[in-house]
Amino acid sequence: MKRGFLVLLAVIAVGFGGVLIARHFFQAPPSSWLCHEYGLSPGQAVKVEALQQQYGSRCGPYCDAMCEANARLETVTFGSGSVTPEIRDAVTETDRIRTQTRIAMLEHFYAVAAELPPERRKEYLRKVLPLVIESCGAR
Amino acid sequence: MDVSPGSTFNRSVWSRIEAAGSCKGLGLSALISWVQLLAIPRIAVTTAAIALFGGILIGGVQARSLQEDRYLQSLKPPVAASFAR
């Protein structure tokens, strides 16, 4: 009886192990979902992957700049008792970077959509555009 | 309607209750005997193989269904930047 329970526990562990292994091995690069879902040709898939890489390298400096601008905003707001010209500048700077980032996102989404079959471009944009709209604050 | 003790109605109710009780006992004893069967190496190996296959199947389906979310996450600037670095 005791041995049976031990085997049962081992069987459950094996099942969970199978789930984890499969989740790890079937994990593909994020853009592979796009290629599969929209039936892209190998040439289009390579182009989409390149666009994703390019987008990632564009985002890096924006993220760094945003972190710096946020840190500056935090410093000037905590060290003040009212809205000073310095705070106004810091807020404007964060907004400027956010706008640039959102434009970069839109440019990427439209570039990817251009690689998709024409009849499915709107469907793709409906999925991704909320990411830009969300970044200005969810209501 | 007058239902007196010992009537056909009462007897049938009691017999149903008894039957339900014995079914519960049967379910538990079936489970115990199944666990005892697992002690037999051949059955243990077969059950483990079925569990592994089922796990791989579930994991594969899960990985596939999570791909769309992963793609959308990868479009968020900090995540996209981390993929490029």
Backbone of each chain as ProteinMPNN parsed JSONL, in Angstrom:
{"seq_chain_A": "MKRGFLVLLAVIAVGFGGVLIARHFFQAPPSSWLCHEYGLSPGQAVKVEALQQQYGSRCGPYCDAMCEANARLETVTFGSGSVTPEIRDAVTETDRIRTQTRIAMLEHFYAVAAELPPERRKEYLRKVLPLVIESCGAR", "coords_chain_A": {"N_chain_A": [[0.832, -1.215, 0.0], [1.862, 1.279, 0.919], [3.991, 1.482, -0.786], [2.628, 1.644, -3.166], [1.438, 4.191, -2.911], [3.716, 5.754, -2.924], [4.607, 5.279, -5.51], [2.47, 6.424, -6.859], [2.813, 9.128, -6.185], [5.245, 9.528, -7.46], [4.45, 9.155, -10.104], [2.731, 11.342, -10.46], [4.606, 13.367, -10.175], [6.181, 12.832, -12.416], [4.339, 13.419, -14.437], [3.967, 16.217, -14.042], [6.564, 16.977, -14.521], [6.726, 16.359, -17.222], [4.974, 18.3, -18.255], [6.39, 20.676, -17.669], [8.785, 20.265, -19.118], [7.806, 20.106, -21.743], [6.704, 22.66, -22.004], [9.004, 24.162, -21.927], [10.478, 23.204, -24.153], [8.769, 23.599, -26.341], [8.718, 26.258, -26.498], [8.956, 29.024, -28.469], [10.656, 31.672, -30.36], [9.203, 34.943, -29.769], [8.203, 36.142, -32.166], [7.625, 33.993, -33.748], [5.072, 33.101, -33.347], [3.592, 34.978, -34.724], [4.354, 34.46, -37.374], [3.35, 31.893, -37.709], [0.605, 32.225, -37.125], [-0.25, 34.077, -39.05], [0.478, 32.925, -41.362], [3.035, 33.354, -42.681], [5.544, 33.527, -45.264], [8.829, 31.928, -45.494], [10.66, 33.955, -46.212], [9.287, 36.315, -45.55], [9.087, 35.842, -42.829], [11.73, 36.045, -41.98], [12.127, 38.736, -42.484], [10.289, 39.902, -40.728], [11.382, 39.071, -38.309], [13.779, 40.478, -38.391], [12.769, 43.071, -38.301], [11.736, 43.035, -35.731], [14.063, 42.799, -34.204], [15.311, 45.192, -34.871], [13.474, 46.988, -33.86], [13.677, 46.394, -31.143], [16.303, 47.255, -30.658], [15.953, 49.951, -31.046], [14.26, 50.58, -29.006], [15.751, 50.293, -26.654], [17.532, 52.637, -26.082], [15.466, 54.527, -25.665], [14.2, 53.486, -23.406], [16.251, 53.689, -21.54], [16.583, 56.462, -21.519], [14.085, 57.184, -20.566], [14.125, 56.137, -17.992], [16.128, 57.709, -16.848], [14.942, 60.251, -17.083], [12.68, 59.903, -15.497], [13.885, 59.46, -13.034], [15.053, 61.942, -12.623], [12.784, 63.545, -12.511], [11.639, 62.526, -10.196], [13.546, 63.276, -8.291], [13.459, 66.125, -8.424], [10.776, 66.65, -7.81], [10.397, 65.577, -5.227], [12.095, 67.176, -3.816], [10.888, 69.627, -3.608], [8.367, 72.139, -2.819], [6.418, 73.159, -4.33], [5.151, 73.623, -7.746], [7.746, 74.049, -9.714], [9.697, 75.788, -12.295], [11.665, 73.971, -12.997], [10.531, 71.501, -12.37], [8.441, 71.519, -14.191], [9.919, 71.351, -16.564], [11.057, 68.817, -16.239], [8.795, 67.189, -16.263], [7.877, 67.692, -18.849], [9.982, 66.615, -20.273], [9.786, 63.829, -19.699], [7.351, 63.329, -20.937], [8.006, 63.939, -23.574], [9.826, 61.897, -24.231], [8.19, 59.702, -23.886], [6.329, 60.14, -25.914], [7.973, 59.909, -28.184], [8.661, 57.212, -27.935], [6.181, 55.973, -28.232], [5.604, 56.671, -30.852], [7.634, 55.289, -32.142], [6.797, 52.713, -31.562], [4.358, 52.624, -32.955], [5.321, 52.943, -35.567], [6.716, 50.562, -35.858], [4.63, 48.677, -35.603], [3.079, 49.261, -37.875], [4.946, 48.698, -39.849], [5.303, 45.95, -39.511], [2.693, 45.098, -39.998], [2.522, 45.656, -42.693], [3.843, 43.552, -43.801], [2.147, 41.47, -43.578], [-0.625, 39.392, -44.777], [-2.829, 41.328, -46.82], [-5.609, 41.284, -46.137], [-5.612, 40.668, -43.475], [-4.38, 42.562, -42.007], [-5.69, 44.579, -40.52], [-6.765, 43.111, -38.458], [-4.465, 42.311, -37.093], [-3.516, 44.824, -36.294], [-5.574, 45.602, -34.604], [-5.051, 43.951, -32.474], [-2.527, 44.807, -31.523], [-2.479, 47.623, -31.279], [-3.772, 48.523, -28.861], [-1.643, 48.457, -27.056], [-0.218, 50.794, -27.413], [-2.145, 52.665, -26.908], [-2.787, 52.052, -24.29], [-0.465, 52.827, -23.031], [-0.746, 55.5, -22.583], [-2.206, 55.643, -20.378], [-4.589, 53.744, -18.69], [-8.155, 53.852, -18.569]], "CA_chain_A": [[0.0, 0.0, 0.0], [2.756, 2.438, 1.045], [4.766, 1.522, -2.033], [1.689, 2.13, -4.184], [1.305, 5.654, -2.771], [4.985, 6.357, -3.375], [4.598, 5.22, -6.976], [1.477, 7.417, -7.296], [3.478, 10.438, -6.091], [6.264, 9.58, -8.525], [3.716, 9.303, -11.377], [2.278, 12.744, -10.511], [5.822, 14.168, -10.425], [6.563, 12.607, -13.822], [3.363, 14.19, -15.239], [4.316, 17.645, -13.931], [7.841, 17.129, -15.225], [6.396, 16.375, -18.659], [4.391, 19.621, -18.569], [7.469, 21.684, -17.638], [9.711, 20.002, -20.228], [7.141, 20.484, -23.002], [6.574, 24.133, -22.047], [10.331, 24.701, -22.213], [10.939, 22.845, -25.492], [7.898, 24.139, -27.382], [8.789, 27.714, -26.443], [9.622, 29.541, -29.664], [10.796, 33.134, -30.272], [7.873, 35.561, -29.802], [7.695, 36.446, -33.509], [7.221, 32.768, -34.463], [3.603, 33.04, -33.275], [3.107, 35.838, -35.815], [4.59, 33.746, -38.641], [2.419, 30.76, -37.773], [-0.786, 32.717, -37.104], [-0.594, 34.811, -40.278], [0.945, 32.133, -42.5], [4.077, 34.078, -43.419], [6.532, 32.718, -45.99], [10.13, 32.03, -44.802], [11.251, 35.27, -46.497], [8.577, 37.303, -44.716], [9.428, 35.56, -41.427], [13.072, 36.624, -41.748], [11.953, 40.186, -42.471], [9.6, 40.244, -39.473], [12.363, 38.87, -37.232], [14.713, 41.617, -38.483], [12.03, 44.25, -37.812], [11.632, 42.895, -34.266], [15.399, 43.102, -33.678], [15.525, 46.631, -35.089], [12.577, 47.653, -32.905], [14.29, 46.195, -29.82], [17.472, 48.144, -30.486], [15.466, 51.342, -30.959], [13.595, 50.774, -27.702], [16.755, 50.351, -25.589], [17.868, 54.019, -25.681], [14.268, 55.205, -25.134], [13.966, 53.007, -22.041], [17.295, 54.29, -20.689], [16.269, 57.894, -21.388], [12.885, 57.292, -19.728], [14.554, 55.881, -16.606], [16.854, 58.898, -16.396], [13.979, 61.353, -16.954], [11.84, 59.608, -14.323], [14.711, 59.668, -11.835], [15.208, 63.4, -12.458], [11.465, 64.028, -12.074], [11.473, 62.112, -8.799], [14.437, 64.107, -7.466], [13.003, 67.522, -8.324], [9.459, 66.748, -7.159], [10.523, 65.319, -3.785], [12.868, 68.253, -3.174], [10.209, 70.911, -3.791], [7.057, 72.281, -2.168], [5.465, 73.683, -5.327], [5.55, 73.306, -9.128], [8.777, 74.999, -10.154], [10.035, 75.623, -13.725], [12.478, 72.746, -13.114], [9.592, 70.365, -12.384], [7.752, 71.599, -15.498], [10.859, 70.831, -17.568], [11.212, 67.368, -16.037], [7.55, 66.544, -16.738], [7.887, 67.812, -20.311], [10.987, 65.676, -20.797], [9.233, 62.458, -19.667], [6.308, 63.262, -21.97], [8.658, 63.941, -24.888], [10.38, 60.555, -24.463], [7.057, 58.787, -24.039], [5.775, 60.362, -27.256], [8.91, 59.307, -29.141], [8.553, 55.757, -27.806], [4.895, 55.559, -28.81], [5.715, 56.801, -32.309], [8.478, 54.151, -32.572], [5.946, 51.518, -31.488], [3.413, 52.68, -34.092], [6.078, 52.695, -36.805], [6.999, 49.114, -35.912], [3.379, 47.938, -35.85], [2.686, 49.447, -39.279], [5.939, 48.003, -40.683], [4.989, 44.508, -39.439], [1.397, 44.903, -40.672], [2.753, 45.714, -44.143], [4.362, 42.242, -44.228], [1.085, 40.469, -43.401], [-1.598, 39.397, -45.879], [-3.617, 42.574, -46.716], [-6.931, 41.114, -45.507], [-5.484, 40.397, -42.041], [-3.601, 43.64, -41.376], [-6.512, 45.267, -39.512], [-6.897, 42.18, -37.324], [-3.202, 42.43, -36.355], [-3.45, 46.149, -35.662], [-6.533, 45.608, -33.483], [-4.416, 43.253, -31.342], [-1.33, 45.475, -30.986], [-2.634, 49.064, -31.007], [-4.04, 48.84, -27.448], [-0.389, 48.64, -26.302], [0.139, 52.219, -27.509], [-3.219, 53.427, -26.263], [-2.639, 51.779, -22.848], [0.699, 53.503, -22.462], [-1.08, 56.866, -22.179], [-2.986, 55.539, -19.144], [-5.87, 53.045, -18.835], [-9.241, 54.528, -17.837]], "C_chain_A": [[0.869, 1.27, 0.0], [3.551, 2.624, -0.254], [3.907, 2.065, -3.179], [1.542, 3.637, -4.141], [2.567, 6.366, -3.241], [5.058, 6.386, -4.901], [3.629, 6.267, -7.526], [2.088, 8.824, -7.272], [4.509, 10.606, -7.205], [5.597, 9.803, -9.886], [3.245, 10.751, -11.547], [3.472, 13.652, -10.829], [6.264, 14.042, -11.878], [5.648, 13.417, -14.745], [3.696, 15.669, -15.24], [5.621, 17.937, -14.667], [7.621, 17.215, -16.725], [5.856, 17.726, -19.09], [5.502, 20.669, -18.67], [8.427, 21.528, -18.821], [9.09, 20.471, -21.543], [7.027, 21.996, -23.126], [7.913, 24.768, -22.406], [10.714, 24.445, -23.674], [10.078, 23.429, -26.608], [7.887, 25.67, -27.381], [9.6, 28.219, -27.637], [9.829, 31.044, -29.492], [9.429, 33.796, -30.442], [7.319, 35.779, -31.211], [7.26, 35.185, -34.274], [5.704, 32.591, -34.415], [2.998, 33.82, -34.461], [3.213, 35.099, -37.159], [3.593, 32.612, -38.815], [0.979, 31.242, -37.936], [-1.186, 33.353, -38.439], [-0.033, 34.142, -41.53], [1.985, 32.842, -43.348], [5.03, 33.103, -44.118], [7.871, 32.841, -45.254], [10.791, 33.394, -45.013], [10.621, 36.36, -45.643], [8.932, 37.118, -43.241], [10.783, 36.171, -41.068], [12.961, 38.143, -41.625], [11.3, 40.659, -41.156], [10.555, 40.112, -38.289], [13.359, 40.037, -37.203], [14.045, 42.887, -37.965], [11.961, 44.239, -36.289], [12.972, 43.262, -33.606], [15.667, 44.61, -33.723], [14.711, 47.435, -34.068], [13.162, 47.571, -31.497], [15.466, 47.131, -29.604], [17.073, 49.611, -30.447], [14.896, 51.617, -29.573], [14.604, 50.965, -26.57], [17.081, 51.771, -25.151], [16.669, 54.784, -25.114], [14.018, 54.799, -23.687], [14.98, 53.624, -21.083], [16.978, 55.765, -20.428], [15.076, 58.098, -20.462], [13.242, 57.096, -18.255], [15.251, 57.118, -16.034], [15.887, 60.058, -16.141], [13.082, 61.15, -15.735], [12.605, 59.862, -13.034], [14.861, 61.166, -11.548], [13.898, 64.003, -11.925], [11.241, 63.724, -10.598], [12.298, 63.019, -7.884], [13.867, 65.516, -7.3], [11.64, 67.642, -7.63], [9.559, 66.529, -5.651], [11.257, 66.455, -3.064], [12.181, 69.601, -3.271], [8.856, 70.926, -3.078], [6.012, 72.822, -3.116], [5.986, 73.336, -6.73], [6.492, 74.402, -9.636], [9.023, 74.818, -11.664], [10.853, 74.353, -13.982], [11.585, 71.504, -13.191], [8.86, 70.332, -13.72], [8.63, 71.0, -16.596], [10.979, 69.308, -17.48], [9.99, 66.61, -16.537], [7.516, 66.556, -18.268], [8.847, 66.8, -20.938], [10.447, 64.235, -20.798], [8.173, 62.3, -20.75], [6.919, 63.185, -23.368], [9.186, 62.531, -25.212], [9.251, 59.547, -24.68], [6.452, 58.918, -25.436], [6.658, 59.715, -28.322], [8.785, 57.782, -29.134], [7.276, 55.262, -28.476], [4.933, 55.655, -30.328], [6.557, 55.642, -32.874], [7.659, 52.864, -32.57], [5.002, 51.474, -32.683], [4.119, 52.376, -35.406], [6.359, 51.201, -36.972], [5.729, 48.329, -36.254], [2.959, 48.054, -37.32], [3.661, 48.727, -40.214], [5.657, 46.498, -40.691], [3.697, 44.235, -40.201], [1.568, 44.876, -42.187], [3.274, 44.384, -44.689], [3.277, 41.158, -44.187], [0.154, 40.472, -44.603], [-2.547, 40.595, -45.726], [-4.939, 42.419, -45.961], [-6.827, 40.881, -43.992], [-4.715, 41.496, -41.296], [-4.388, 44.329, -40.259], [-6.636, 44.421, -38.253], [-5.644, 42.268, -36.435], [-3.149, 43.756, -35.604], [-4.411, 46.252, -34.48], [-5.924, 44.932, -32.247], [-3.325, 44.111, -30.7], [-1.546, 46.947, -30.616], [-2.996, 49.392, -29.551], [-2.772, 49.026, -26.612], [0.032, 50.108, -26.306], [-0.889, 53.05, -26.762], [-3.117, 53.266, -24.749], [-1.528, 52.614, -22.232], [0.405, 54.965, -22.113], [-2.006, 56.852, -20.958], [-4.331, 54.893, -19.373], [-6.929, 53.753, -18.028], [-10.044, 53.533, -17.03]], "O_chain_A": [[0.657, 2.193, -0.786], [3.753, 3.737, -0.741], [4.371, 2.822, -4.031], [1.521, 4.297, -5.179], [2.509, 7.425, -3.866], [5.5, 7.364, -5.504], [3.917, 6.919, -8.529], [1.911, 9.608, -8.205], [4.63, 11.672, -7.809], [6.113, 10.546, -10.721], [3.345, 11.319, -12.635], [3.369, 14.577, -11.635], [6.673, 15.025, -12.496], [6.11, 14.025, -15.71], [3.712, 16.31, -16.29], [5.778, 18.963, -15.329], [8.238, 18.027, -17.414], [6.219, 18.244, -20.147], [5.554, 21.445, -19.623], [8.83, 22.51, -19.445], [9.738, 21.136, -22.351], [7.223, 22.556, -24.205], [7.96, 25.784, -23.099], [11.211, 25.341, -24.356], [10.581, 23.723, -27.693], [7.158, 26.299, -28.147], [10.774, 27.884, -27.793], [9.251, 31.643, -28.584], [8.582, 33.281, -31.171], [6.119, 35.624, -31.439], [6.61, 35.282, -35.315], [5.114, 32.005, -35.323], [2.039, 33.382, -35.097], [2.284, 35.114, -37.967], [3.061, 32.39, -39.903], [0.232, 30.735, -38.774], [-2.316, 33.189, -38.9], [-0.064, 34.715, -42.619], [1.854, 32.93, -44.569], [5.285, 32.003, -43.628], [8.042, 33.768, -44.462], [11.412, 33.93, -44.096], [11.312, 37.214, -45.087], [9.063, 38.088, -42.494], [10.955, 36.739, -39.989], [13.609, 38.758, -40.778], [11.699, 41.663, -40.566], [10.542, 40.938, -37.376], [13.734, 40.521, -36.135], [14.675, 43.686, -37.272], [12.104, 45.273, -35.637], [13.004, 43.947, -32.583], [16.167, 45.21, -32.772], [15.188, 48.416, -33.496], [13.146, 48.55, -30.75], [15.625, 47.722, -28.536], [17.789, 50.43, -29.87], [15.023, 52.717, -29.034], [14.344, 51.714, -25.628], [16.929, 52.096, -23.973], [16.822, 55.591, -24.198], [13.673, 55.628, -22.846], [14.639, 54.029, -19.972], [17.081, 56.255, -19.303], [15.04, 59.045, -19.677], [12.729, 57.796, -17.382], [15.003, 57.519, -14.897], [15.987, 60.755, -15.132], [12.763, 62.104, -15.026], [12.064, 60.403, -12.069], [14.806, 61.602, -10.398], [13.899, 64.843, -11.026], [10.722, 64.552, -9.85], [11.82, 63.471, -6.844], [13.799, 66.04, -6.188], [11.382, 68.627, -6.939], [8.887, 67.213, -4.879], [11.068, 66.67, -1.867], [12.818, 70.629, -3.04], [8.28, 69.88, -2.776], [4.841, 72.935, -2.752], [7.097, 72.83, -6.888], [6.075, 75.519, -9.941], [8.607, 73.815, -12.243], [10.749, 73.739, -15.044], [11.842, 70.583, -13.966], [8.677, 69.269, -14.314], [8.156, 70.244, -17.444], [10.999, 68.608, -18.492], [10.105, 65.546, -17.146], [7.171, 65.557, -18.899], [8.566, 66.213, -21.982], [10.624, 63.506, -21.774], [8.1, 61.26, -21.405], [6.423, 62.465, -24.235], [9.012, 62.037, -26.327], [9.338, 58.664, -25.534], [6.105, 57.918, -26.063], [6.165, 59.06, -29.24], [8.801, 57.142, -30.186], [7.285, 54.262, -29.194], [4.359, 54.812, -31.018], [6.246, 55.089, -33.929], [7.804, 52.026, -33.461], [4.856, 50.444, -33.34], [3.596, 51.652, -36.252], [6.256, 50.651, -38.068], [5.755, 47.428, -37.092], [2.537, 47.073, -37.932], [3.253, 48.205, -41.252], [5.755, 45.847, -41.731], [3.607, 43.268, -40.957], [0.848, 44.162, -42.885], [3.165, 44.113, -45.885], [3.475, 40.059, -44.703], [0.134, 41.435, -45.37], [-3.024, 40.858, -44.622], [-5.344, 43.321, -45.229], [-7.843, 40.895, -43.299], [-4.436, 41.37, -40.104], [-3.844, 44.627, -39.196], [-6.616, 44.935, -37.134], [-5.736, 42.296, -35.208], [-2.782, 43.805, -34.429], [-4.109, 46.903, -33.48], [-6.242, 45.296, -31.115], [-3.204, 44.144, -29.476], [-0.865, 47.462, -29.729], [-2.575, 50.431, -29.043], [-2.814, 49.68, -25.57], [0.573, 50.606, -25.32], [-0.55, 54.012, -26.073], [-3.333, 54.223, -24.005], [-1.617, 53.052, -21.085], [1.201, 55.608, -21.429], [-2.526, 57.89, -20.548], [-5.142, 55.403, -20.147], [-6.656, 54.214, -16.92], [-10.996, 53.914, -16.35]]}, "seq_chain_B": "MDVSPGSTFNRSVWSRIEAAGSCKGLGLSALISWVQLLAIPRIAVTTAAIALFGGILIGGVQARSLQEDRYLQSLKPPVAASFAR", "coords_chain_B": {"N_chain_B": [[-51.526, 13.484, 1.272], [-51.06, 10.461, 2.937], [-48.251, 9.163, 4.401], [-47.227, 6.427, 5.829], [-44.957, 5.035, 8.319], [-42.788, 2.466, 7.174], [-43.975, 2.109, 4.821], [-44.124, 1.532, 1.223], [-42.9, 3.645, -0.032], [-41.149, 4.726, 1.949], [-39.472, 2.527, 2.329], [-38.237, 2.359, -0.135], [-36.832, 4.75, -0.17], [-35.003, 4.354, 1.935], [-33.578, 2.206, 0.901], [-32.377, 3.387, -1.245], [-30.678, 5.206, 0.044], [-28.964, 3.447, 1.35], [-27.819, 2.199, -0.834], [-26.434, 4.329, -1.974], [-24.538, 4.837, 0.012], [-23.071, 2.454, -0.026], [-21.964, 2.678, -2.544], [-20.172, 4.794, -2.241], [-18.339, 3.609, -0.52], [-17.473, 1.634, -2.212], [-16.21, 3.154, -4.2], [-14.02, 4.229, -2.795], [-12.706, 1.891, -2.03], [-12.062, 0.939, -4.524], [-10.265, 2.849, -5.373], [-8.216, 2.466, -3.53], [-7.49, -0.153, -4.164], [-6.539, 0.304, -6.693], [-4.339, 1.923, -6.203], [-2.819, 0.053, -4.873], [-2.312, -1.645, -6.962], [-0.491, -0.174, -8.364], [1.896, -0.75, -7.224], [2.898, -2.855, -8.567], [5.523, -3.427, -10.718], [5.329, -3.364, -13.625], [2.85, -2.185, -14.155], [3.219, 0.218, -12.852], [5.25, 1.402, -14.399], [3.93, 1.647, -16.854], [1.825, 3.4, -16.157], [3.333, 5.627, -15.416], [4.476, 6.247, -17.876], [2.183, 6.957, -19.324], [1.418, 9.197, -17.84], [3.602, 10.868, -18.316], [3.421, 11.237, -21.083], [0.891, 12.449, -21.215], [1.447, 14.761, -19.75], [3.373, 16.004, -21.389], [1.812, 16.503, -23.6], [-0.125, 18.291, -22.547], [1.586, 20.355, -21.72], [2.649, 21.128, -24.189], [0.363, 22.122, -25.495], [-0.24, 24.214, -23.764], [2.07, 25.827, -24.069], [1.75, 26.608, -26.688], [-0.643, 28.057, -26.579], [0.155, 30.178, -25.059], [1.742, 31.641, -26.664], [0.76, 33.853, -28.166], [0.307, 35.778, -26.181], [2.92, 36.063, -25.298], [4.093, 37.182, -27.541], [2.764, 39.666, -27.684], [3.611, 40.738, -25.281], [6.293, 40.987, -25.867], [6.363, 43.22, -27.408], [6.266, 45.385, -25.809], [8.135, 48.193, -24.917], [10.365, 47.961, -22.847], [10.661, 45.167, -22.69], [11.093, 44.458, -25.355], [13.511, 45.728, -25.739], [15.121, 44.276, -24.007], [15.214, 41.83, -25.302], [16.701, 42.481, -27.51], [19.147, 43.109, -26.477]], "CA_chain_B": [[-51.222, 12.054, 1.129], [-50.539, 9.928, 4.196], [-47.168, 8.188, 4.186], [-46.955, 5.829, 7.133], [-43.662, 4.356, 8.38], [-42.803, 1.093, 6.669], [-44.654, 2.061, 3.52], [-43.249, 1.247, 0.076], [-42.119, 4.872, -0.272], [-40.052, 4.773, 2.927], [-38.516, 1.435, 2.063], [-37.441, 2.665, -1.335], [-35.893, 5.817, 0.2], [-33.919, 3.754, 2.723], [-32.742, 1.345, 0.051], [-31.524, 4.293, -2.051], [-29.62, 5.733, 0.918], [-28.013, 2.344, 1.557], [-27.095, 1.979, -2.098], [-25.496, 5.449, -2.14], [-23.462, 4.605, 0.976], [-22.218, 1.358, -0.475], [-21.238, 3.161, -3.727], [-19.041, 5.583, -1.74], [-17.387, 2.616, -0.038], [-16.953, 0.952, -3.399], [-15.297, 4.101, -4.861], [-12.795, 4.315, -1.997], [-11.97, 0.621, -2.102], [-11.521, 0.846, -5.893], [-9.085, 3.728, -5.408], [-7.151, 1.8, -2.761], [-6.975, -1.313, -4.909], [-5.787, 0.849, -7.841], [-3.038, 2.347, -5.656], [-2.066, -1.182, -4.601], [-1.879, -2.164, -8.276], [0.674, 0.619, -8.797], [3.11, -1.351, -6.668], [3.402, -3.83, -9.556], [6.423, -2.628, -11.563], [4.884, -3.195, -15.017], [1.742, -1.207, -14.151], [3.804, 1.515, -12.458], [5.964, 1.96, -15.557], [2.919, 2.031, -17.859], [1.141, 4.601, -15.66], [4.285, 6.758, -15.499], [4.607, 6.603, -19.296], [0.95, 7.671, -19.7], [1.484, 10.516, -17.18], [4.613, 11.671, -19.022], [2.846, 11.582, -22.39], [-0.173, 13.441, -20.96], [2.106, 16.005, -19.327], [3.996, 16.631, -22.572], [0.696, 16.98, -24.434], [-0.686, 19.484, -21.888], [2.611, 21.398, -21.781], [2.723, 21.595, -25.574], [-0.83, 22.945, -25.761], [-0.073, 25.447, -22.97], [3.113, 26.658, -24.696], [1.178, 27.166, -27.917], [-1.662, 29.062, -26.265], [0.801, 31.334, -24.435], [2.591, 32.325, -27.649], [0.207, 35.161, -28.544], [0.589, 36.682, -25.06], [4.369, 36.329, -25.282], [4.389, 38.115, -28.635], [2.28, 41.003, -27.299], [4.521, 41.224, -24.225], [7.602, 41.33, -26.47], [6.26, 44.518, -28.081], [6.416, 46.456, -24.814], [9.512, 48.665, -25.095], [11.438, 47.392, -22.012], [10.845, 43.746, -23.037], [11.711, 44.434, -26.688], [14.919, 46.124, -25.572], [15.865, 43.187, -23.357], [15.418, 40.782, -26.319], [17.714, 42.946, -28.467], [20.452, 43.248, -25.802]], "C_chain_B": [[-50.609, 11.546, 2.431], [-49.473, 8.87, 3.898], [-46.789, 7.611, 5.538], [-45.613, 5.109, 7.122], [-43.788, 2.917, 7.896], [-43.512, 0.972, 5.342], [-43.638, 1.785, 2.416], [-42.322, 2.429, -0.196], [-40.897, 4.926, 0.644], [-38.995, 3.721, 2.64], [-37.613, 1.779, 0.878], [-36.417, 3.772, -1.05], [-34.704, 5.23, 0.946], [-33.005, 2.901, 1.849], [-31.841, 2.196, -0.839], [-30.356, 4.834, -1.23], [-28.541, 4.671, 1.126], [-27.146, 2.139, 0.316], [-26.044, 3.065, -2.305], [-24.29, 5.251, -1.231], [-22.514, 3.526, 0.493], [-21.418, 1.762, -1.712], [-20.004, 3.944, -3.299], [-17.936, 4.64, -1.284], [-16.695, 1.921, -1.188], [-15.916, 1.834, -4.1], [-13.961, 4.157, -4.136], [-11.984, 3.029, -2.11], [-11.375, 0.424, -3.496], [-10.239, 1.665, -6.005], [-7.906, 3.057, -4.706], [-6.575, 0.622, -3.544], [-6.169, -0.863, -6.133], [-4.389, 1.286, -7.385], [-2.171, 1.12, -5.379], [-1.517, -1.78, -5.905], [-0.615, -1.446, -8.76], [1.991, 0.064, -8.259], [3.702, -2.395, -7.613], [4.24, -3.055, -10.582], [5.898, -2.362, -12.981], [3.783, -2.137, -15.113], [2.266, 0.186, -13.794], [4.484, 2.186, -13.645], [4.973, 2.443, -16.616], [2.218, 3.329, -17.438], [2.047, 5.822, -15.757], [4.439, 7.213, -16.945], [3.389, 7.391, -19.77], [0.971, 9.086, -19.111], [2.456, 11.434, -17.905], [4.058, 12.145, -20.37], [1.77, 12.668, -22.227], [0.411, 14.793, -20.585], [2.706, 16.747, -20.504], [2.904, 17.234, -23.475], [0.125, 18.287, -23.86], [0.303, 20.651, -21.983], [2.74, 21.993, -23.172], [1.574, 22.525, -25.917], [-0.714, 24.276, -25.022], [0.931, 26.383, -23.632], [2.556, 27.345, -25.935], [0.185, 28.285, -27.604], [-1.048, 30.311, -25.623], [1.592, 32.174, -25.436], [2.081, 33.713, -28.024], [0.504, 36.193, -27.454], [2.066, 37.059, -25.032], [4.735, 37.326, -26.379], [3.973, 39.534, -28.241], [3.164, 41.603, -26.202], [5.833, 41.721, -24.835], [7.564, 42.675, -27.183], [6.377, 45.684, -27.101], [7.88, 46.898, -24.814], [10.58, 48.046, -24.169], [11.729, 45.93, -22.367], [11.543, 43.635, -24.383], [13.191, 44.764, -26.584], [15.732, 44.998, -24.954], [16.129, 42.051, -24.343], [16.574, 41.176, -27.251], [19.105, 42.993, -27.832], [21.206, 41.929, -25.742]], "O_chain_B": [[-49.701, 12.185, 2.963], [-49.73, 7.852, 3.256], [-46.09, 8.265, 6.312], [-45.166, 4.629, 6.08], [-44.775, 2.239, 8.179], [-43.641, -0.122, 4.794], [-42.431, 1.805, 2.657], [-41.149, 2.266, -0.534], [-39.771, 5.138, 0.194], [-37.794, 3.983, 2.699], [-36.408, 1.527, 0.89], [-35.308, 3.766, -1.584], [-33.552, 5.547, 0.651], [-31.79, 2.885, 2.046], [-30.714, 1.815, -1.155], [-29.222, 4.918, -1.702], [-27.347, 4.971, 1.081], [-25.935, 1.936, 0.396], [-24.926, 2.792, -2.742], [-23.153, 5.469, -1.648], [-21.295, 3.669, 0.592], [-20.316, 1.256, -1.923], [-18.931, 3.802, -3.887], [-16.762, 4.83, -1.605], [-15.494, 1.654, -1.148], [-14.875, 1.346, -4.541], [-12.902, 4.136, -4.763], [-10.763, 3.053, -2.263], [-10.313, -0.182, -3.641], [-9.266, 1.249, -6.635], [-6.775, 3.068, -5.191], [-5.362, 0.415, -3.59], [-5.24, -1.548, -6.56], [-3.394, 1.057, -8.073], [-0.962, 1.131, -5.612], [-0.42, -2.338, -5.942], [0.215, -2.022, -9.464], [3.065, 0.371, -8.778], [4.865, -2.776, -7.477], [3.738, -2.141, -11.235], [6.016, -1.242, -13.479], [3.778, -1.307, -16.022], [1.827, 1.193, -14.349], [4.318, 3.385, -13.872], [5.15, 3.511, -17.203], [2.038, 4.238, -18.247], [1.605, 6.91, -16.127], [4.523, 8.41, -17.22], [3.519, 8.363, -20.514], [0.598, 10.051, -19.778], [2.185, 12.62, -18.091], [4.21, 13.309, -20.742], [1.729, 13.649, -22.969], [-0.061, 15.836, -21.037], [2.571, 17.966, -20.615], [3.062, 18.321, -24.03], [-0.081, 19.258, -24.587], [-0.081, 21.782, -22.284], [2.917, 23.201, -23.328], [1.764, 23.57, -26.539], [-1.041, 25.33, -25.566], [0.685, 27.583, -23.747], [2.851, 28.511, -26.2], [0.168, 29.321, -28.269], [-1.658, 31.38, -25.639], [2.054, 33.27, -25.116], [2.87, 34.645, -28.182], [0.896, 37.324, -27.742], [2.424, 38.209, -24.778], [5.577, 38.202, -26.179], [4.728, 40.487, -28.438], [3.433, 42.804, -26.189], [6.407, 42.719, -24.397], [8.613, 43.22, -27.53], [6.565, 46.83, -27.51], [8.774, 46.058, -24.72], [11.626, 47.635, -24.671], [12.881, 45.498, -22.352], [12.463, 42.835, -24.552], [14.022, 44.155, -27.257], [16.887, 44.782, -25.321], [17.153, 41.375, -24.242], [17.325, 40.321, -27.718], [20.117, 42.927, -28.53], [22.315, 41.875, -25.21]]}, "name": "protein", "num_of_chains": 2, "seq": "MKRGFLVLLAVIAVGFGGVLIARHFFQAPPSSWLCHEYGLSPGQAVKVEALQQQYGSRCGPYCDAMCEANARLETVTFGSGSVTPEIRDAVTETDRIRTQTRIAMLEHFYAVAAELPPERRKEYLRKVLPLVIESCGARMDVSPGSTFNRSVWSRIEAAGSCKGLGLSALISWVQLLAIPRIAVTTAAIALFGGILIGGVQARSLQEDRYLQSLKPPVAASFAR"}
